[in-house]
Amino acid sequence: MLKSTWGGEEQYHMHPSGDRPISRFPPEAAGIVHVLKDKSASELHKLLSDKNAYRQFLFSLDVVQNQILLRDELRAETMQLAKHNLEKEPHIKELRNQCQIIRVTELAAAREKLNELEKQKQEILKFYSPASLLHRLQEAMRKTEDESEALHQQLLNREIDLTTFMHKYKTLRKLYHKSALTHLAANMSMVG
């Protein structure tokens, strides 16, 4: 029984009837074996001992020539793709720069908007802070007090009649005392 290893496997097995071995070589190797079968012992010995003869025989095989051709085609395609990619590099750099510019300008605009909104927020917080509300309430009380005094002066100067004075004065004093009570309650709640 003839045995050989190809990749660690047995390459020939006996046919169940026992007549002849069954080949398990890959198709490419089977073609090489077929070519080698036709060689004489001296030709085989020359292939084993002469590197040039071996090389010449190897490169004469269709399988090797096909592999070389395929390698050369793949190399040419790879080179073509590489050249094509290199031709696109300036365009890619330009697009990258444009993206960077857009990112920077949008970021600057967003930061500016954020700063503006932050200022508005601070103004709103300041406007509605307890101290600000108390100050505005105190200003409203002072204004109402001034209007009451001016109305009283008009009555003394006889610029308005008593009925009109009473109606307006009562309204102003109600507003003043309501504001004063609110101011007092707010002060008390802030203290404790």
C-alpha positions, 0 to 999 in steps of 0.5 A, a space after each residue: 500500500 502506497 502512503 504519502 502525507 499532504 498536510 498531515 493526512 494520508 493521501 492514498 487509501 486502498 480501494 475497498 476491493 483492494 485493487 488500487 489506491 484512491 487519490 486524495 490529492 487536491 485537484 491542483 496537486 493531482 495535475 502535478 503528480 500526473 506530470 511527475 509520473 511521466 518523468 524518468 528516474 534521472 529527470 526526477 533525480 535532476 529536479 531534486 538535485 538541480 535548483 535551476 531545473 527545479 525552478 524551471 519545472 516549477 514555473 512551467 506548471 500551469 497551476 504555478 503560472 495561473 497563480 503568478 498571473 493571478 498574483 500579478 493581476 491582484 497586485 495591479 488591481 491593488 496598485 490601481 486602487 492605491 493610486 485612485 485612493 491617493 488621487 482622492 486624498 486632496 479632496 478628502 483633506 479639503 473635506 476634512 478641513 471644511 468639516 473642521 471649519 464648520 465644527 469650529 464655527 458652529 461650536 463658536 456660535 453655540 458657545 455664543 448662544 449659550 453665553 447669551 442664554 446664561 446672561 439672560 438666565 442670570 438677569 431673570 434670576 436677579 430680577 426674581 431674587 428675593 432681594 430684588 422683589 423686596 426692593 421693587 415692592 419698597 419702590 412701589 410703596 414709596 411711589 404710592 406714598 408720594 402719590 398720596 402726598 401729592 393728592 393730599 396737597 391737591 386737596 389743600 390747594 383746592 385743586 380737587 373736590 373732597 369726594 374725588 379725593 376720598 375715593 382716590 386717597 382710599 384706593 392709594 392707601 389700601 394699595 400702600 398698606 397691602 404692599 407694606 404688609 406683603 413687604 413685612 411678611 416677606 422680610 419675616 419669611 426670609 429671616 426665619 
